[in-house]
Amino acid sequence: MSRNAPRRPSRITTPKPRKIAGRDATADEQPGSAEQQPEQVEQADRAKQADQGKPPNPPKPRVSKQPPADDDGASKETALASPKATRMLLVLVAVFVTLLLLQGVWFYFHDRANDDRTDAARDTASESQDADDDPAISVPSGRPVVLNQLAVQEGVEAAAVAAQTMFARNWESYDQGVEDAIRLMTEEFAQEYKATTDDVRREFIAKKTEVQVRVVAQSVVRANDTELEALVFLNQYIFRGEGEDATNTYTPYRAVITMVHTDDGWFVDGLQTQ
């Protein structure tokens, strides 16, 4: 009996995939694209862990390769923190501080000029009172004006009008000018004023003199309920003669005018000129 020869196991051959023209065989052997492989591996790992009774690993978050969108707030902060913006802010602050300093200097000198003018008015009034035998207006110490503002304004304006009428004169209407000035005075002071004008009347008319006066400023020196002293600054223009022989002069001066309040208003009761 012949010995049976061992049988060789049948060989199962796996047919190779057919090559297609224009296609890489390596691509046919790998299922899915390269981008899909990580997902398949991750799913297989989770399935294997589920079969073994282990909790699956949580899916890994995807990291976006795109840059984050610009934030408006971050852009504004970056713009404000830039050196250019810092320099602009410093320049604006410097300009603002300079304007404040200039305004402070202007107010300082403005107030100082007003104080100097007030002091000059008081000094002039004091000198006038020392030169005059009449007593000064009675006012409390340290309070030269005790009259309300409206009455003070009326008295000072009346003094300015009276000054322009008293000092302005025309040789052609000399007497009428004197009469107009007398109407603004008390009876006692009118007599003194008329005596002065009568002394210069002849020469005034003979030289054909015309005096024009312009009031440039006025203020109160002291005042009580019935009396007021006003300081008036004037510019005086004197014209003499006519034609080719005419001459003219300009003289600025100031006058302290004492005003008295009556039922008919304010009237001139005293005068000092410098």
ABEGO torsion letter per residue (X at the ends): XBBBBBBBBBBBBBBBBBBBBGBBAAAAABBEBAAAAAAAAAAAAAAAAAAAGBBBBBBBBBBBABBBBBBAAAAAAAAAABAAAAAAAAAAAAAAAAAAAAAAAAAAAAAAAAAAAAAAAAAAAAAAAAABABBBBBBBBGBABABBAAAAAAAAAAAAAAAAAAABBBAAAAAAAAAAAAAABBAAAAAAAAAAAAAAAAAAAAAGBBBBBBBABBBBABBBAABBBBBBBBBBBBBBEBEAABBBBBBBBBBBBBBBBBAAEBBBABBBBX
